[in-house]
Each structure stands twice: as C-alpha cells, then as structure tokens.
C-alpha cells in the first residue's frame, strides 16, 4: 500500500489520489475531535491511523501538519499530537471583548493590572487628535474568557470625558461602562493588526510559552459625535484567537 501510494504521486492522476487520501485523513480526525476528543486530549499515533485508514504514514503526517498549521491540533516534542482549544473568531464589527466572549458562550472577565492618570505623549495625542500633555486615563488589564487568560490590553481614554472612572470597578466591560455612566456610544473604529510573538513578561501573564505567536491590535474608537474616545493596544493569544474579515473587490 505504501509503495503504490508513493508511486502514484508522480503522475497527475496519482497527485489527485494523494490529495484525496490526505483529505480523508483530515476529515477522519476532525470527526474524531468533534465526536470523541476534548481539547488537550491526544490523537491516535501515526502508525495506528495509517493502519486504520489504509494509507501511508507520510499521508497521515501531511494531514496532521496541515491541521497544526491551521491551529486545530498542536504537537509536543517527544509526546504526541493533541487537540487544540477552538479559536475564537472575531468578525469585522465594532464589539467589546465582553460581547465577543458572551456570543461564544464564554464568561468574560478582567484582571486590573494598572490604573493611573497620565499625560498624552506625541503618539497618543496624534492618534486621539488632542494636544500633547492632554490628561489621559491609562488602564492595563488582563482579559479572561471563562477564567482563561486571552488578551493583554492597554487603554488610553480622554480624562475629561470620563471623570471619576478610576473610582469605579474596572473589571467589567469598558464599553458598557462608557455607555451606562457617561452616555458615550461608540460608533466606529480604525485599527491595525500585526502578527507578533509574546515576550517573557507577556507570556507569564497570558500563561503561554515565551515567543508564542500572537495578534497585536491597535485601535482608535470614535463615538457617534465623531470624537476619538479610546486608544487601545491589545495582544491576543494566537492559539486561541483569529480575525474574520469579508473582503470585496473595488468597483
């Protein structure tokens, strides 16, 4: 079986057969994950899958490598391959972290790491459209999804728009607090997303190994009056978070 499969990959029809076998292995593993395995449970070995499905170990390995690259499973050197936590997909709408988590059946939370009043530097004043030295509130929070660290978040707000905010509980949704206490309704945002890795301090807070891939998001949110209200810098765990966008061709 292994030799005929390897020979088949040299021709056009053989390539199609190889792709079909690769897809069969992946579909089998996805069914296994959906029906029987929980996150962080171990997958069957390459040898067992090869024997059960009648394909070469190379075909199994290629299917698993694709699943690793797509974040569906992960490998531990010398131990095996395990089911990954399902990624939380954020769609292209202006929503709060709390709304995102609730929509997926998770309990949002926050651990306040720092809360202080500061002054706008050159970058903050440029992004928020204010003069350098404008009083700002600076919050640093660890965002949680059902008690699991998901995101490290820094926020800068115009102090004159949110008097007394530092005296209120800051573990809840900031967007909900802005609306309920200050009648500030956020309407739109501009954001940039970059791929990065976490450093040692960030890894400790997010409970992941150092150099784990992450998504870095910088956002400026505007209210219905067109005022820049919030500058946010967020670092999301790359193994648990993805961004989903709909792109259309320009006319």
Secondary structure by P-SEA (a helix, b strand, c coil): caaaaaaaaacaaaaaaaaaaaaaaaaaaaaaaacccccccccccaaaaaaaacccaaaaaaaaaaaaaaccccccccbbbbbccbbbbbccccccaaaaaaaacbbbbbbbcbbbbbbbcaaaaaaaccccccbbbbbbbbbbccccccbbbbbbcccccccccccccccccaaaaaaaccccccccccbbbbbbbbcaaaaaaaccccccbbbbbbbbbbcccccccbbbbbbcccccbbbbbbbbbcc
